[in-house]
Structure formats: structure tokens, C-alpha cells
């Protein structure tokens, strides 16, 4: 009996490891399966991608990460090692979820995969949102895809002047939140007699 009580007390006193909760991103992730641990970007982190669209996504992520976080990440090719982020495009992965779907697996390295370049780009926006909030990314696996085909914003430039730089900043902000349609309302003279 004493052994059973001692064993029970020992089990109660051990620290309990829990799985990571779903990260906060906008729009919310569709699927999340948390695990234990985290991944931290360092100055040794490499972004690995094959030449082509995957490398374009890695290059864009590196530029945006440098602008937002202030750390330079190098894009290269080669074998994935601990601490690296690997970008891949596979037309068969998540095919049933649509062309904008992506998967991110975070553990000692990060695997980012999508079935199209646009899905891979949206995955980089998710990584940026997570990295901006905290230094370490929670370990786990996420699958994400949009609810709606058109996710947009309209700006009326007829009644108020906006600079081109401002319009570019709106587009950049929209992409951060995975919006894909920007309607610029240019004029109200849609009738033949006003041409």
C-alpha cells in the first residue's frame, strides 16, 4: 500500500507537459494539432527552397521578415537541418482543400508545403503573423485554407485623394491578412452621356 501511495505522489509531483494551443492568426487557422516544444528563428536559420515558385515565396518571406523583425534570413537550397525552414510546392498535397491550401509543420525545423504558389504565399503570411507576436513558434501542425474565394477591400479614391505609396501600403496590409481582391473605386461617371 505504501508503494502505491508513494508512486501516486511521485506521479502527481512530476511536471505535466501539455500540447501547444492554437496560435492566434487572422483569419483563424482551420485545423491545428498542437505538440510539445517550439521553434525559434535565429541568425543561423536557413530558408530552403527549390528554384522557381517555392524560392520566390522564400525570398518574399525573407524580405518581409527582415522588414518586420529586423533579422536577416538566408535563402538557399540543400538538405533540411534542425533550425531550418523548408518551402515546397506539391500539386497533390491538400488538393481536396483547394488551390490556396497550405500545411505548416513546426518542430525542430519548419516544413511549409502547399499545392500552389499562392498557398505557399499565404503560409508565409501566417508565419509572419506568428513571428511578430512572439520569438518562438509553438510546435504543431496546421492546415489552412480560405472559407471564401474572394476576400477583399474597396477604397473610394474619387472623393478623396490617396497617394500611390498609400495604396501600395493598403495592398501590403491586405496581403498580411490574406485578402486577395482590392477594388479601387475610380469614378462615378458610368453613363454614356457623361463621357
C-alpha positions in Angstrom: 0.0 0.0 0.0 2.8 2.4 0.9 4.4 1.7 -2.5 1.2 2.6 -4.3 0.8 5.9 -2.3 4.5 6.8 -3.0 4.0 6.1 -6.7 0.9 8.2 -6.8 2.6 11.1 -5.1 5.6 10.8 -7.5 3.3 10.9 -10.5 1.4 13.9 -9.1 4.6 15.8 -8.5 6.0 15.3 -12.0 5.6 18.3 -14.3 2.8 17.9 -16.8 3.7 18.6 -20.4 0.8 20.0 -22.4 0.3 20.4 -26.1 0.6 23.9 -27.5 -2.6 25.8 -28.0 -3.7 27.1 -31.4 -1.8 30.2 -32.5 -3.7 33.4 -33.0 -3.6 34.5 -36.6 -6.1 36.4 -38.8 -8.1 34.7 -40.3 -8.2 31.9 -37.8 -6.5 28.6 -38.7 -8.9 25.9 -39.9 -7.0 23.0 -38.4 -4.4 22.8 -35.6 -2.8 19.9 -33.8 -0.5 21.1 -31.1 2.5 19.2 -29.9 5.2 20.0 -27.3 8.1 22.4 -27.8 8.8 25.3 -30.0 10.8 26.6 -32.9 12.9 29.8 -32.7 14.3 31.7 -35.7 18.0 32.5 -35.2 20.7 34.2 -37.3 21.7 30.6 -38.4 18.2 29.7 -39.7 18.2 29.0 -43.4 15.2 29.2 -45.7 15.4 26.2 -48.1 13.5 26.0 -51.4 13.9 24.6 -54.8 14.4 27.1 -57.6 11.2 28.6 -59.0 7.9 29.5 -57.2 9.0 28.0 -53.9 12.1 30.1 -53.9 10.1 33.2 -54.8 7.9 32.5 -51.7 11.1 32.0 -49.5 12.6 35.2 -50.9 9.5 37.2 -50.2 9.3 35.8 -46.6 13.0 36.7 -46.0 12.4 40.3 -47.2 9.2 40.7 -45.1 10.8 39.1 -42.1 13.8 41.4 -42.3 11.4 44.4 -42.6 9.2 43.4 -39.7 11.5 41.6 -37.3 14.9 43.1 -38.2 16.7 39.8 -38.7 18.3 38.6 -41.9 17.4 35.1 -43.0 19.3 33.5 -45.9 17.6 31.6 -48.7 19.4 28.6 -50.1 19.0 25.0 -51.2 20.1 21.8 -49.8 19.2 19.3 -47.0 16.9 20.4 -44.2 18.7 20.6 -40.9 17.4 21.4 -37.4 16.6 25.2 -37.2 15.8 25.5 -40.9 12.5 26.3 -42.7 11.7 24.3 -45.9 9.3 25.5 -48.6 7.8 23.1 -51.1 5.1 23.0 -53.7 3.4 19.7 -54.4 0.2 19.9 -56.6 -1.1 16.7 -54.9 -0.9 17.9 -51.3 -4.2 19.1 -49.9 -5.7 19.0 -53.4 -9.2 18.5 -51.9 -8.9 21.7 -49.8 -8.5 24.0 -52.9 -5.6 25.8 -54.6 -4.9 28.2 -51.7 -4.5 25.5 -49.0 -1.2 25.0 -47.2 0.3 23.0 -44.4 2.9 24.1 -41.8 4.6 21.6 -39.6 6.6 23.1 -36.7 9.1 21.1 -34.6 12.9 21.3 -34.6 12.6 22.6 -38.2 9.6 24.0 -40.1 8.1 22.4 -43.2 5.9 24.7 -45.2 4.1 23.0 -48.1 1.2 23.9 -50.4 -0.2 22.7 -53.7 0.3 26.1 -55.4 2.4 29.2 -55.2 -0.5 31.3 -53.8 -1.0 28.7 -51.0 2.7 28.9 -50.2 2.5 32.7 -50.1 -0.5 32.6 -47.6 1.6 30.2 -45.5 4.3 32.9 -45.2 1.8 35.4 -44.0 0.8 33.0 -41.2 4.4 32.6 -40.2 4.9 36.3 -40.2 1.9 36.9 -38.0 3.1 34.2 -35.6 6.7 35.5 -35.5 5.6 39.1 -34.9 3.8 38.1 -31.7 6.5 36.0 -30.1 10.1 34.9 -30.6 9.2 31.2 -30.7 6.7 29.4 -32.8 4.7 26.8 -31.0 5.3 23.2 -32.2 2.4 21.6 -34.0 0.8 21.0 -37.4 -1.6 23.3 -39.1 -3.7 23.0 -42.3 -5.3 26.2 -43.5 -7.4 27.2 -46.5 -9.9 30.1 -47.1 -13.6 30.0 -46.5 -14.3 32.4 -49.4 -12.8 32.6 -52.9 -13.0 36.5 -52.8 -11.7 38.2 -49.7 -11.4 41.9 -50.4 -11.5 45.6 -49.6 -12.8 48.6 -51.5 -11.4 52.1 -51.4 -13.1 55.1 -52.8 -10.4 57.3 -54.4 -13.0 59.5 -56.2 -13.9 61.7 -53.3 -10.6 61.7 -51.5 -7.0 61.8 -52.9 -4.7 58.9 -51.8 -1.0 58.7 -52.8 0.3 55.8 -54.7 2.5 54.9 -51.7 -0.6 54.8 -49.5 -2.4 52.5 -52.0 0.7 50.2 -52.0 0.7 50.1 -48.2 -3.0 49.1 -48.3 -2.2 46.2 -50.7 0.6 45.1 -48.4 -1.7 45.2 -45.3 -4.3 43.2 -47.2 -1.8 40.5 -48.1 -0.8 40.3 -44.5 -4.4 39.3 -43.7 -4.7 37.0 -46.7 -7.1 39.3 -48.6 -6.9 38.8 -52.4 -9.1 41.4 -54.0 -8.6 45.2 -54.0 -11.3 47.3 -55.6 -10.3 50.9 -56.3 -13.4 53.0 -57.0 -12.1 55.4 -59.6 -15.2 57.4 -60.7 -19.0 57.7 -60.7 -19.3 58.7 -64.4 -20.6 55.3 -65.7 -23.2 56.8 -68.0 -22.7 57.4 -71.7 -24.0 61.0 -71.6 -21.2 61.9 -69.1 -18.3 60.6 -71.2 
